[in-house]
Amino acid sequence: MLPLRGLHLPTESLTTDVADVALAVGIGLAAALLLGSVLNLLMRRRRPVRRAALAMLSQMRELPPAERTVAQARLLRRLVLTLSGEIAARRQRSAWLEQLDSTFRTDFFTRGRGRYYVDGLYREQQIPDVTALHHNLEMLFRQIRR
């Protein structure tokens, strides 16, 4: 068996300049920013449904309250058709509200002001605050991932 050599320090001392560390950090930050920018551009292009829904909703701001709520209800049907399919878009009454809640991951339609899109559209009922409805729909549409 060979005899073991004793522990010893390397002959050259390892030195790291501050400039080397700063350069490495700078390159890492630049790479992260570049990657983030590319991913952001790709994600924006892949959400045409959300963009179209928000654009259509913003065009409805100019309509009178009664026409505005009807147009919003039609847009909700079209969105559910696109996002969840034809069977989901054909549901009626409380099943429709439950479908809307499921599609948008909320309880706004079954327990909140969104009930108006079933109860209020077809009865002689005072139109609720259309600005609040519009704002709620806008918030829900911003969560669409397609």
N, CA, C and O of each residue as an XYZ file, in Angstrom:
584
protein
N       0.842     -1.163      0.000
C       0.000      0.000      0.000
C       0.899      1.242      0.000
O       1.968      1.254      0.610
N       0.441      2.277     -0.695
C       1.231      3.498     -0.807
C       1.006      4.398      0.385
O      -0.116      4.494      0.883
N       2.015      5.039      0.839
C       1.825      5.957      1.967
C       1.043      7.204      1.509
O       1.248      7.693      0.398
N       0.160      7.705      2.358
C      -0.647      8.880      2.041
C       0.144     10.146      2.275
O       0.906     10.255      3.236
N      -0.045     11.095      1.389
C       0.619     12.381      1.556
C      -0.170     13.234      2.524
O      -1.382     13.053      2.640
N       0.438     14.115      3.191
C      -0.233     15.019      4.110
C      -1.039     16.082      3.368
O      -0.810     16.348      2.188
N      -1.965     16.668      4.069
C      -2.763     17.737      3.488
C      -1.908     18.971      3.282
O      -1.056     19.302      4.106
N      -2.152     19.651      2.162
C      -1.411     20.881      1.901
C      -2.267     21.829      1.070
O      -3.176     21.394      0.363
N      -1.982     23.092      1.155
C      -2.687     24.113      0.397
C      -2.154     24.165     -1.020
O      -0.985     23.865     -1.261
N      -3.027     24.551     -1.978
C      -2.525     24.678     -3.351
C      -1.468     25.775     -3.423
O      -1.470     26.723     -2.637
N      -0.581     25.619     -4.373
C       0.506     26.580     -4.488
C       0.030     27.944     -4.962
O       0.579     28.965     -4.547
N      -0.985     27.981     -5.828
C      -1.525     29.255     -6.291
C      -2.743     29.614     -5.461
O      -3.590     28.762     -5.192
N      -2.831     30.844     -5.063
C      -4.017     31.249     -4.312
C      -5.117     31.624     -5.299
O      -4.869     32.320     -6.284
N      -6.324     31.159     -5.028
C      -7.456     31.458     -5.892
C      -8.022     32.817     -5.506
O      -8.395     33.037     -4.353
N      -8.082     33.703     -6.447
C      -8.636     35.029     -6.183
C      -9.781     35.284     -7.148
O      -9.700     34.955     -8.331
N     -10.831     35.866     -6.633
C     -11.970     36.239     -7.451
C     -12.119     37.746     -7.341
O     -12.303     38.301     -6.258
N     -12.036     38.369     -8.463
C     -12.191     39.812     -8.463
C     -13.665     40.182     -8.367
O     -14.531     39.413     -8.787
N     -13.944     41.329     -7.827
C     -15.310     41.836     -7.741
C     -15.877     42.045     -9.133
O     -17.076     41.877     -9.354
N     -15.031     42.403    -10.052
C     -15.472     42.624    -11.428
C     -16.005     41.329    -12.050
O     -16.985     41.357    -12.795
N     -15.368     40.202    -11.747
C     -15.836     38.917    -12.282
C     -17.218     38.564    -11.741
O     -18.079     38.097    -12.487
N     -17.428     38.783    -10.466
C     -18.724     38.501     -9.848
C     -19.794     39.421    -10.422
O     -20.897     38.974    -10.737
N     -19.476     40.696    -10.557
C     -20.431     41.657    -11.107
C     -20.789     41.302    -12.548
O     -21.948     41.420    -12.946
N     -19.808     40.870    -13.327
C     -20.064     40.466    -14.709
C     -20.996     39.256    -14.756
O     -21.915     39.220    -15.573
N     -20.775     38.280    -13.903
C     -21.628     37.090    -13.864
C     -23.056     37.447    -13.458
O     -24.013     36.932    -14.036
N     -23.201     38.320    -12.473
C     -24.535     38.753    -12.042
C     -25.225     39.522    -13.160
O     -26.415     39.323    -13.408
N     -24.498     40.388    -13.828
C     -25.063     41.162    -14.940
C     -25.522     40.273    -16.078
O     -26.596     40.493    -16.638
N     -24.735     39.279    -16.427
C     -25.122     38.349    -17.500
C     -26.371     37.568    -17.099
O     -27.263     37.356    -17.920
N     -26.435     37.145    -15.850
C     -27.620     36.413    -15.370
C     -28.869     37.272    -15.416
O     -29.923     36.801    -15.843
N     -28.774     38.518    -14.985
C     -29.929     39.428    -15.034
C     -30.366     39.703    -16.458
O     -31.563     39.719    -16.748
N     -29.416     39.919    -17.347
C     -29.753     40.170    -18.746
C     -30.454     38.963    -19.366
O     -31.423     39.117    -20.110
N     -29.966     37.766    -19.059
C     -30.596     36.552    -19.582
C     -32.015     36.391    -19.032
O     -32.921     35.998    -19.766
N     -32.214     36.692    -17.747
C     -33.546     36.591    -17.151
C     -34.509     37.608    -17.772
O     -35.660     37.273    -18.052
N     -34.057     38.828    -17.989
C     -34.904     39.847    -18.623
C     -35.263     39.457    -20.051
O     -36.405     39.630    -20.474
N     -34.306     38.937    -20.785
C     -34.565     38.520    -22.161
C     -35.578     37.371    -22.200
O     -36.502     37.381    -23.013
N     -35.403     36.405    -21.337
C     -36.331     35.277    -21.275
C     -37.730     35.737    -20.869
O     -38.721     35.297    -21.451
N     -37.813     36.618    -19.879
C     -39.109     37.153    -19.456
C     -39.810     37.917    -20.566
O     -41.025     37.797    -20.726
N     -39.072     38.692    -21.329
C     -39.662     39.460    -22.428
C     -40.194     38.539    -23.516
O     -41.289     38.756    -24.034
N     -39.437     37.529    -23.858
C     -39.875     36.583    -24.889
C     -41.129     35.839    -24.434
O     -42.075     35.690    -25.208
N     -41.145     35.375    -23.194
C     -42.330     34.675    -22.675
C     -43.549     35.593    -22.634
O     -44.659     35.160    -22.941
N     -43.355     36.841    -22.264
C     -44.453     37.806    -22.222
C     -45.046     38.006    -23.618
O     -46.267     38.030    -23.772
N     -44.205     38.146    -24.620
C     -44.697     38.304    -25.993
C     -45.455     37.065    -26.458
O     -46.501     37.174    -27.098
N     -44.930     35.902    -26.139
C     -45.607     34.666    -26.536
C     -46.961     34.527    -25.851
O     -47.927     34.098    -26.482
N     -47.046     34.882    -24.578
C     -48.307     34.745    -23.847
C     -49.347     35.747    -24.340
O     -50.538     35.436    -24.349
N     -48.929     36.925    -24.745
C     -49.885     37.905    -25.258
C     -50.512     37.428    -26.550
O     -51.708     37.611    -26.777
N     -49.707     36.822    -27.387
C     -50.219     36.352    -28.678
C     -51.163     35.169    -28.525
O     -51.999     34.931    -29.396
N     -51.047     34.445    -27.464
C     -51.834     33.232    -27.288
C     -53.144     33.460    -26.552
O     -53.785     32.487    -26.154
N     -53.561     34.680    -26.358
C     -54.798     34.938    -25.637
C     -55.786     35.734    -26.484
O     -56.268     36.783    -26.056
N     -56.081     35.248    -27.664
C     -56.995     36.011    -28.527
C     -58.429     36.028    -28.000
O     -59.153     36.996    -28.236
N     -58.851     34.996    -27.304
C     -60.221     34.950    -26.785
C     -60.405     36.047    -25.736
O     -61.389     36.786    -25.764
N     -59.466     36.141    -24.830
C     -59.553     37.160    -23.789
C     -59.533     38.559    -24.396
O     -60.341     39.413    -24.031
N     -58.603     38.788    -25.328
C     -58.502     40.100    -25.950
C     -59.779     40.473    -26.679
O     -60.259     41.600    -26.560
N     -60.335     39.528    -27.436
C     -61.569     39.789    -28.183
C     -62.736     40.048    -27.238
O     -63.539     40.950    -27.476
N     -62.834     39.266    -26.173
C     -63.928     39.451    -25.210
C     -63.856     40.825    -24.551
O     -64.872     41.505    -24.410
N     -62.673     41.224    -24.154
C     -62.514     42.534    -23.523
C     -62.800     43.666    -24.506
O     -63.379     44.686    -24.132
N     -62.394     43.486    -25.762
C     -62.664     44.513    -26.775
C     -64.166     44.651    -27.013
O     -64.682     45.766    -27.091
N     -64.867     43.527    -27.129
C     -66.322     43.569    -27.343
C     -67.028     44.192    -26.140
O     -67.965     44.975    -26.295
N     -66.574     43.840    -24.954
C     -67.181     44.394    -23.749
C     -66.978     45.910    -23.683
O     -67.887     46.640    -23.288
N     -65.812     46.374    -24.060
C     -65.564     47.822    -24.007
C     -66.410     48.567    -25.036
O     -66.774     49.720    -24.804
N     -66.731     47.942    -26.161
C     -67.602     48.570    -27.159
C     -69.026     48.731    -26.637
O     -69.765     49.596    -27.107
N     -69.405     47.919    -25.689
C     -70.767     47.958    -25.147
C     -70.991     49.115    -24.179
O     -72.132     49.386    -23.806
N     -69.955     49.787    -23.775
C     -70.096     50.899    -22.832
C     -71.010     52.001    -23.353
O     -71.653     52.695    -22.565
N     -71.074     52.164    -24.632
C     -71.853     53.239    -25.241
C     -73.345     52.917    -25.359
O     -74.152     53.807    -25.626
N     -73.708     51.658    -25.162
C     -75.109     51.262    -25.335
C     -75.964     51.702    -24.155
O     -75.462     51.848    -23.041
N     -77.262     51.915    -24.399
C     -78.177     52.180    -23.282
C     -78.239     50.954    -22.366
O     -77.952     49.842    -22.808
N     -78.610     51.145    -21.100
C     -78.552     50.050    -20.119
C     -79.254     48.757    -20.546
O     -78.680     47.678    -20.402
N     -80.468     48.841    -21.062
C     -81.192     47.614    -21.430
C     -80.483     46.882    -22.561
O     -80.320     45.663    -22.503
N     -80.063     47.604    -23.578
C     -79.355     46.983    -24.702
C     -77.993     46.457    -24.261
O     -77.521     45.428    -24.747
N     -77.389     47.159    -23.362
C     -76.068     46.770    -22.877
C     -76.113     45.427    -22.164
O     -75.255     44.576    -22.400
N     -77.099     45.224    -21.297
C     -77.182     43.948    -20.577
C     -77.528     42.790    -21.517
O     -77.052     41.672    -21.322
N     -78.347     43.052    -22.526
C     -78.660     42.002    -23.509
C     -77.396     41.643    -24.299
O     -77.116     40.466    -24.526
N     -76.645     42.650    -24.712
C     -75.405     42.397    -25.448
C     -74.400     41.637    -24.572
O     -73.690     40.760    -25.064
N     -74.340     41.967    -23.297
C     -73.450     41.251    -22.389
C     -73.871     39.795    -22.254
O     -73.024     38.903    -22.213
N     -75.186     39.550    -22.184
C     -75.684     38.177    -22.071
C     -75.325     37.376    -23.322
O     -74.948     36.208    -23.230
N     -75.444     38.007    -24.488
C     -75.057     37.324    -25.739
C     -73.556     37.020    -25.752
O     -73.137     35.944    -26.177
N     -72.768     37.965    -25.290
C     -71.326     37.753    -25.236
C     -70.983     36.608    -24.281
O     -70.086     35.814    -24.565
N     -71.680     36.518    -23.168
C     -71.454     35.410    -22.237
C     -71.749     34.068    -22.906
O     -71.004     33.107    -22.718
N     -72.829     33.997    -23.684
C     -73.149     32.752    -24.415
C     -72.021     32.397    -25.375
O     -71.587     31.247    -25.441
N     -71.555     33.391    -26.114
C     -70.494     33.135    -27.092
C     -69.209     32.685    -26.409
O     -68.513     31.801    -26.908
N     -68.897     33.288    -25.275
C     -67.689     32.899    -24.555
C     -67.777     31.476    -24.024
O     -66.823     30.706    -24.131
N     -68.917     31.133    -23.455
C     -69.079     29.766    -22.948
C     -69.022     28.768    -24.099
O     -68.451     27.688    -23.950
N     -69.600     29.112    -25.230
C     -69.520     28.252    -26.411
C     -68.061     28.030    -26.805
O     -67.660     26.903    -27.094
N     -67.282     29.082    -26.816
C     -65.872     28.995    -27.194
C     -65.045     28.258    -26.147
O     -64.207     27.425    -26.491
N     -65.274     28.555    -24.894
C     -64.430     28.008    -23.832
C     -64.855     26.628    -23.339
O     -64.012     25.816    -22.957
N     -66.174     26.360    -23.347
C     -66.659     25.114    -22.736
C     -67.441     24.214    -23.686
O     -67.769     23.084    -23.325
N     -67.740     24.683    -24.870
C     -68.416     23.836    -25.835
C     -69.899     24.124    -25.996
O     -70.492     24.895    -25.242
N     -70.479     23.484    -26.997
C     -71.871     23.738    -27.384
C     -72.877     23.274    -26.329
O     -73.862     23.964    -26.065
N     -72.637     22.129    -25.737
C     -73.572     21.617    -24.726
C     -73.649     22.579    -23.547
O     -74.733     22.862    -23.037
N     -72.505     23.075    -23.121
C     -72.474     24.018    -21.992
C     -73.201     25.313    -22.345
O     -73.876     25.897    -21.496
N     -73.070     25.760    -23.580
C     -73.690     27.026    -23.988
C     -75.205     26.922    -24.138
O     -75.884     27.948    -24.188
N     -75.747     25.721    -24.208
C     -77.197     25.547    -24.372
C     -77.952     25.446    -23.049
O     -79.180     25.359    -23.050
N     -77.271     25.454    -21.964
C     -77.945     25.314    -20.667
C     -78.860     26.499    -20.400
O     -78.669     27.592    -20.934
N     -79.847     26.256    -19.569
C     -80.858     27.269    -19.273
C     -80.995     27.460    -17.767
O     -80.609     26.593    -16.982
N     -81.537     28.583    -17.381
C     -81.887     28.946    -16.006
C     -80.746     28.714    -15.030
O     -79.631     29.179    -15.267
N     -81.002     28.007    -13.939
C     -79.965     27.856    -12.905
C     -78.778     27.035    -13.410
O     -77.651     27.253    -12.965
N     -79.009     26.098    -14.328
C     -77.899     25.332    -14.903
C     -76.968     26.259    -15.694
O     -75.753     26.066    -15.717
N     -77.558     27.260    -16.334
C     -76.757     28.242    -17.073
C     -75.895     29.068    -16.111
O     -74.720     29.319    -16.377
N     -76.486     29.480    -15.008
C     -75.719     30.244    -14.021
C     -74.579     29.405    -13.438
O     -73.466     29.895    -13.248
N     -74.874     28.141    -13.162
C     -73.832     27.252    -12.642
C     -72.721     27.049    -13.672
O     -71.544     26.961    -13.324
N     -73.116     26.977    -14.946
C     -72.119     26.842    -16.007
C     -71.235     28.086    -16.087
O     -70.018     27.984    -16.241
N     -71.848     29.243    -15.983
C     -71.069     30.485    -15.989
C     -70.089     30.517    -14.814
O     -68.925     30.883    -14.977
N     -70.569     30.135    -13.640
C     -69.682     30.087    -12.474
C     -68.532     29.105    -12.692
O     -67.390     29.385    -12.326
N     -68.832     27.979    -13.279
C     -67.800     26.982    -13.542
C     -66.793     27.488    -14.580
O     -65.586     27.312    -14.412
N     -67.280     28.104    -15.629
C     -66.405     28.588    -16.693
C     -65.471     29.687    -16.199
O     -64.290     29.712    -16.545
N     -66.007     30.588    -15.390
C     -65.214     31.729    -14.930
C     -64.656     31.554    -13.512
O     -64.042     32.472    -12.968
N     -64.869     30.373    -12.914
C     -64.356     30.050    -11.578
C     -64.756     31.112    -10.551
O     -63.902     31.758     -9.942
N     -66.058     31.278    -10.373
C     -66.584     32.296     -9.480
C     -67.935     31.854     -8.945
O     -68.429     30.786     -9.306
N     -68.530     32.667     -8.091
C     -69.918     32.455     -7.693
C     -70.734     33.721     -7.979
O     -71.822     33.904     -7.434
N     -70.209     34.563     -8.816
C     -70.845     35.828     -9.178
C     -72.218     35.616     -9.822
O     -73.121     36.431     -9.629
N     -72.380     34.559    -10.564
C     -73.625     34.349    -11.302
C     -74.689     33.642    -10.470
O     -75.872     33.953    -10.606
N     -74.310     32.721     -9.630
C     -75.309     32.012     -8.830
C     -75.659     32.746     -7.545
O     -76.780     32.624     -7.052
N     -74.716     33.508     -6.995
C     -74.962     34.154     -5.704
C     -74.849     35.676     -5.737
O     -75.149     36.339     -4.745
N     -74.429     36.222     -6.846
C     -74.204     37.665     -6.895
C     -75.100     38.357     -7.912
O     -76.164     37.861     -8.280
N     -74.634     39.513     -8.348
C     -75.395     40.320     -9.305
C     -75.570     39.635    -10.654
O     -76.463     39.987    -11.424
N     -74.728     38.668    -10.932
C     -74.795     37.971    -12.209
C     -76.084     37.204    -12.429
O     -76.377     36.796    -13.552
N     -76.862     37.000    -11.364
C     -78.174     36.339    -11.513
C     -79.069     37.122    -12.462
O     -79.988     36.563    -13.061
N     -78.801     38.409    -12.596
C     -79.620     39.244    -13.472
C     -79.634     38.701    -14.897
O     -80.629     38.869    -15.603
N     -78.569     38.062    -15.333
C     -78.500     37.564    -16.707
C     -79.462     36.417    -16.968
O     -79.633     36.015    -18.119
N     -80.089     35.883    -15.939
C     -81.168     34.897    -16.116
C     -82.481     35.475    -15.618
O     -83.476     35.472    -16.343
N     -82.493     35.967    -14.401
C     -83.733     36.450    -13.798
C     -84.210     37.767    -14.406
O     -85.391     37.905    -14.727
N     -83.331     38.711    -14.563
C     -83.734     40.060    -14.922
C     -83.968     40.308    -16.389
O     -84.763     41.180    -16.737
N     -83.315     39.584    -17.257
C     -83.447     39.855    -18.687
C     -84.832     39.521    -19.228
O     -85.269     40.123    -20.209
N     -85.517     38.592    -18.620
C     -86.771     38.105    -19.174
C     -87.988     38.505    -18.362
O     -89.097     38.048    -18.640
N     -87.799     39.336    -17.382
C     -88.907     39.795    -16.553
C     -88.896     41.314    -16.503
O     -87.887     41.958    -16.792
N     -90.016     41.858    -16.137
C     -90.076     43.296    -15.901
C     -89.399     43.564    -14.568
O     -90.026     43.481    -13.512
N     -88.148     43.878    -14.625
C     -87.364     44.085    -13.418
C     -86.459     45.286    -13.668
O     -85.988     45.503    -14.785
N     -86.228     46.042    -12.639
C     -85.360     47.193    -12.791
C     -83.944     46.731    -13.097
O     -83.436     45.787    -12.492
N     -83.323     47.407    -14.039
C     -81.954     47.063    -14.423
C     -81.015     47.479    -13.294
O     -81.082     48.610    -12.813
N     -80.146     46.574    -12.875
C     -79.218     46.921    -11.794
C     -78.162     47.913    -12.284
O     -78.221     48.384    -13.420
N     -77.238     48.211    -11.453
C     -76.145     49.112    -11.794
C     -75.318     48.497    -12.927
O     -74.505     47.600    -12.704
N     -75.543     49.000    -14.149
C     -74.872     48.408    -15.306
C     -73.366     48.657    -15.281
O     -72.595     47.873    -15.836
N     -72.955     49.731    -14.648
C     -71.514     49.999    -14.544
C     -70.846     48.952    -13.658
O     -69.749     48.485    -13.966
N     -71.492     48.589    -12.576
C     -70.937     47.553    -11.693
C     -70.926     46.193    -12.393
O     -69.952     45.447    -12.286
N     -72.013     45.868    -13.112
C     -72.043     44.613    -13.866
C     -70.904     44.583    -14.886
O     -70.198     43.584    -15.026
N     -70.748     45.690    -15.585
C     -69.705     45.793    -16.601
C     -68.321     45.583    -15.974
O     -67.490     44.848    -16.508
N     -68.098     46.226    -14.859
C     -66.809     46.091    -14.167
C     -66.572     44.645    -13.722
O     -65.466     44.125    -13.868
N     -67.602     43.998    -13.184
C     -67.468     42.598    -12.751
C     -67.147     41.689    -13.929
O     -66.286     40.816    -13.826
N     -67.837     41.892    -15.048
C     -67.558     41.071    -16.225
C     -66.134     41.316    -16.730
O     -65.440     40.381    -17.129
N     -65.716     42.557    -16.708
C     -64.368     42.877    -17.154
C     -63.327     42.146    -16.298
O     -62.351     41.610    -16.823
N     -63.541     42.128    -14.996
C     -62.612     41.423    -14.099
C     -62.605     39.917    -14.391
O     -61.550     39.283    -14.371
N     -63.774     39.356    -14.660
C     -63.854     37.929    -14.974
C     -63.192     37.626    -16.313
O     -62.499     36.618    -16.449
N     -63.400     38.490    -17.300
C     -62.822     38.261    -18.622
C     -61.296     38.361    -18.587
O     -60.618     37.690    -19.364
N     -60.762     39.171    -17.715
C     -59.303     39.294    -17.613
C     -58.655     37.999    -17.111
O     -57.448     37.810    -17.262
N     -59.443     37.124    -16.525
C     -58.911     35.852    -16.016
C     -58.945     34.746    -17.050
O     -58.461     33.644    -16.791
N     -59.511     35.020    -18.224
C     -59.568     34.001    -19.282
C     -58.143     33.692    -19.719
O     -57.354     34.603    -19.970
N     -57.823     32.439    -19.808
C     -56.467     32.029    -20.137
C     -56.290     31.646    -21.598
O     -55.250     31.103    -21.972
N     -57.278     31.918    -22.421
C     -57.155     31.576    -23.847
C     -57.267     32.801    -24.701
O     -57.187     32.710    -25.926
